[in-house]
Amino acid sequence: MKKHRLILITYFVIISSNFWVASAYAEGSLCVFTRNLVQNPQHQLEAPSEAAQSDVKDVMSSLGYAGSIQIYAGPVANAAAYPAQAGQPRFIIYNPDFLTGLFNINDWAGTSVIAHEIGHHIAIDANSTNSHRRELAADEISGCALARMGASLQDATAAMLRGLPINKGSPTHPATADRTQAIETAWKRCQNQ
């Protein structure tokens, strides 16, 4: 069993009257929500935790992905994947405070979020304007990575099912049931690989 790790990332935030969802491409990211936070967080980045760096390495290794993805702590509501731009590498920004709540779920919740954000980098389709398709592709990659890393199906879906209330979807993200189905399908496919 994976030991409890201080990984500071999360899947997404609850959409309510206090939250507003920005277009992924409008902010330059592949997956992001904001809540009274900096619109361009790249200018306020901090060094990531060792655990977050380790999770990036472990997830990429489990997927056989040899690309380069940087990870930083920064002023986002949860986690966001940013594509390479103007000579800058691909990167992920996570909110250290928001992810802390996932530690009470299980040892894999943070890893699943990192895997989801890495999934955005692996499955990027610059011609896709369908944010639901992008999210489901990233969820599938997360499910596959966690299966290959030894997480149970319950562990792989814990951040989605226990980290946030069940929802019926939004303009940018599919319903919880669709997302957990994507994770489960990929987890089963990759479990013995």
N, C-alpha and C positions, 0 to 999 in steps of 0.2 A: 504494500500500500504506500502510496506517495505521502511523504511527510508534509505536514502543514507548512505552507510557504507564504512568505510575505510578498505576494504579487499584487501590484496595485493597478488593476484594470477592471472594467465592467462592460457588459453587453450594450445596454441602452438604459434610458431613463424613462420613468413613467410620464406619459404625456398628459398634462392637465392644464388648468388655466394658468398655472405658474410656469409652464414650459412652452416653448415654441420650437417648432422643427424647421430647420433651414434646409434648403436643397443641398444635397451632398456636393454637387459641382459648384454651387454658388459660393461655398466657403472653401473650395479647393480640396475638400476631402472626399473620401469614398464612403464614409460612414460617420456621421456626427450629429449630435444633438447639442443644443446650447441652452443655457438658462442664465441670463444676465451675466454672461461671461464674454471674454475678449473674442472678437470676431476673427482675428488673425493671431492665434495663439503661438505661432512659430517664433515670435519675438520674445516669449517669456518661458523658454524651456529650461528644465532642470535635469540633472543627471538621473537616470533611472535606478531603481533598486537592483541589487545583484540578482535577486530572485526573478525580477522581470526580465533581465538580460538572459538569465539561464533558461527561462521559459521560452523566449524567442528562439534560442539555439535548439532546445529540445523539440519544440514543435516543428521547426524547419527541418531538423534531422529526421523526425518521424515521417515527414511527408516527402523526403528526398529532394527538398527545395534548396538549391544552391545559391539563390539570389541573395542580395544584401538588403536587410531591413534594419533601420535604426529604431530605437525606442527611447522615449523621453517622458518625463513627468511634466505636466503643464496644465494650463487653465482651460480645460474642457470639462464638460459635465460628467463624462464617463470615459469613453475611449474613441479614438478616431484614427482611421488609416488615411495617410496622405500619399498620393502618387509622386513619383520622381518628377521634379519640375526644375527647369533652368539650371541643370547641372547638379541639383541637389538629389541625394539618394531618397529612396522610399523610406517612410517612417511612420511610426505609430506614436500618438500622444495619449497618455492616460492621466486620469485624475486620481492621485493617491488617496484623497479623503473619501471619495465615492466608493472606491473598491473595498475599503476596509470592511464594509458590511457583508461582503461575500465570504469573508473568512469564517463567518459563523455558519455557513452553509455546508461546505466540505472543502477538502484540500484541492479539488480540481476546478472549482468555480472560476477562479482567476485565470487558470490555464486555458479554460474553454474560451474565455474572452480574448485572450491573446491569440489563440488559434483562429477565432472568428476574424479578428482584424488582419492577421496574416492571410487568411482566406481571401479577403478583399484584394490584397496584392497579387495573390496567385491567380485569381479568377477575374482579374480586371478586364473589362471589355469597354474600351473607350467609346464605342459606338452605342452602348446600351444606355437608354434613358429610363429603363424599367428598374426602379429602385428595389421593388419586391424581388425581382429575379437576382439582383446583386446580393441582397441580404440572404436569400435562400442558398445561393452558391457558397457564400461565406459560412453559413451554418453547416452545410454539408462538409466542407473542408474541416471545420472544427470537429464535427462528429467523427470523421475519419482519423484525424490526428489523435484525438483522445483514445479511440479504440486501439490504435497502434501503440500508444504509450501505456496501455494497460488499465485505463479507466473503465469502470462498469458503465452500462447504459444509464443507470440512475445518476452516476457522477457526471456523465457527459451532458445530461439535460438539467442538472441541478440549478445552474445559474439562471436558466430560462424559466424553469417551473417554480423554483423556490426563491429566486432573487427578486422577482418582480411579480406583480399581480397578473393573472391571466387577462389578456386583452384580445379584442377582435381586429386589431390591426389599425394602421394609420396610413396616410398617403405615402409615407416613405418606408414603412416596415409591415411585413405580413403579420397575420394573426399568430398568436402564440402556438396554437395547435399546428399550423402549417410549418412553423419554424422548428418545433420539436420533432415533427415528422421528418423533416429534412435531416436533422441531426441523427435521428434513430435509423433512418434508411442508410445513411453513410456509415454510421457506426457498425451496423450489421454487415455491410459489404466489406468493410476494412478490418473487422475484428480479428480475422485469422491471417492477415497479410503480414 
